[in-house]
Amino acid sequence: MRSARSSSARPRRTVLAATGLVAALALTATACNGSGDDKADGRPGASASQADGGGKVHIPADIANKLKQHGIDVDKWQNGGWKDWDKNKWLSEAKDFVNPVIAGLWKPERMKSAKEANKTVTAKDAAADQGVSDPEPRPVQAEAEKTPYHDNAAPVGKVFFDSPEGHMVCSGTVIKDVNHPGKSNLVWTAGHCVHAGKDGGWYRNIAFVPSYNDLGKSEADLSNASASQVAPYGTWWADWASTSNQWIQGGSETGGAGAAYDYAVLHVKPESGAKSLEETVGAALDVDFSAPSAASAGTMGAWGYPAAPPYNGLKMFKCLDRPGRLALSPSLPTMYRIGCTMTGGSSGGGWFRVVNGKTALVSNTSIGPADNTWLAGPQLGPTAEALYQNMSRTYGGR
């Protein structure tokens, strides 16, 4: 497992109805604590900046030293140098996740302009091991989640980041922190939403927005939206990220050998406010690390914010299906696969199933075909659990 560090960095009981489920998938919110009500400043050492990072951001001394170790000019970084993606320097940073908060960077218009972080696999790749892979599932038409999202899928949100290709977006889920009950600051997403894999390094300006566009407003209605309308529970910056060594060493633009280990955990802090993410959102989910077989897993539901056409990334969707198996190579763990028409942007979004009467996260969206008829996600076994436990023990109390 590879951990990466940065030193800066409605309440209702609700049910997601699912036809055919013995027990309904329930993502509940038990407290209503919008970040705007908190007066204490929870930012880890950041000053205000312009919308696209043109303003100067204060970088704590330990982060400044880390940048210097990689040959990066701290003054230039502070004044927008983080937008330089020179490959040699980017790869030299690959061992360290540097994500100092740039307050106000993720304004509504910048969020709307973010492109999907799409991971596709060709039909030939998917058929690499038909002895383990089940036949392709029938497409399941993604269904729009009911609004407000906080009342129906409170733990789900969007993950924003900057890459060499520009502003990018994925999906993510608020998960429980076993060592900090009721006060989790952990978010589950895909590895390719935080790190480029074997040919790149860590992405920058990674932030999570729970219940993005909570009321599901149209693009026209959001043309002059305020930050509170787009991000009613605030913007949460990753001050630490962890993904698997397998993703870092084998991940590629189409998933590659890292796809079966394409998961990540973020530890986040609010851009403003002092309460934890779980307290603010009022919900968090357990993670099921039992890696059940596809045949025994029962119905799974995938949630996310698809951004590639015909979607635009502004609204939350979901798909419900019984999973089959997908193996990209005999040497790699089998992945789950469900029928779903969600496109890029839904990457990293949680897959949920009912465990002992409670909804738990069991996988996340990783790859899918170019025609957007199905999604595949990794099984979460001992390697994923070790990553999670290390994040919780080492950084959860930050």
Secondary structure as UniProt FT lines:
FT   STRAND          2..5
FT   TURN            19..20
FT   HELIX           35..37
FT   TURN            51..52
FT   HELIX           61..69
FT   TURN            70..71
FT   HELIX           74..78
FT   TURN            79..80
FT   HELIX           81..83
FT   HELIX           87..92
FT   TURN            93..95
FT   HELIX           108..113
FT   STRAND          115..116
FT   HELIX           123..126
FT   TURN            127..132
FT   STRAND          143..144
FT   HELIX           149..152
FT   TURN            154..155
FT   STRAND          156..163
FT   TURN            164..165
FT   STRAND          166..175
FT   TURN            178..179
FT   TURN            181..182
FT   STRAND          186..189
FT   HELIX           191..193
FT   TURN            198..199
FT   STRAND          204..210
FT   TURN            211..215
FT   TURN            219..224
FT   HELIX           227..230
FT   TURN            232..233
FT   STRAND          236..243
FT   HELIX           245..250
FT   STRAND          251..252
FT   TURN            253..254
FT   STRAND          255..256
FT   TURN            257..258
FT   HELIX           259..261
FT   STRAND          264..270
FT   HELIX           277..281
FT   STRAND          285..287
FT   TURN            294..296
FT   STRAND          300..304
FT   TURN            309..310
FT   STRAND          317..321
FT   STRAND          324..326
FT   TURN            330..331
FT   STRAND          335..339
FT   TURN            344..345
FT   TURN            347..348
FT   STRAND          350..355
FT   TURN            356..357
FT   STRAND          358..364
FT   STRAND          367..368
FT   TURN            370..371
FT   STRAND          374..377
FT   HELIX           382..395
FT   TURN            396..397
//
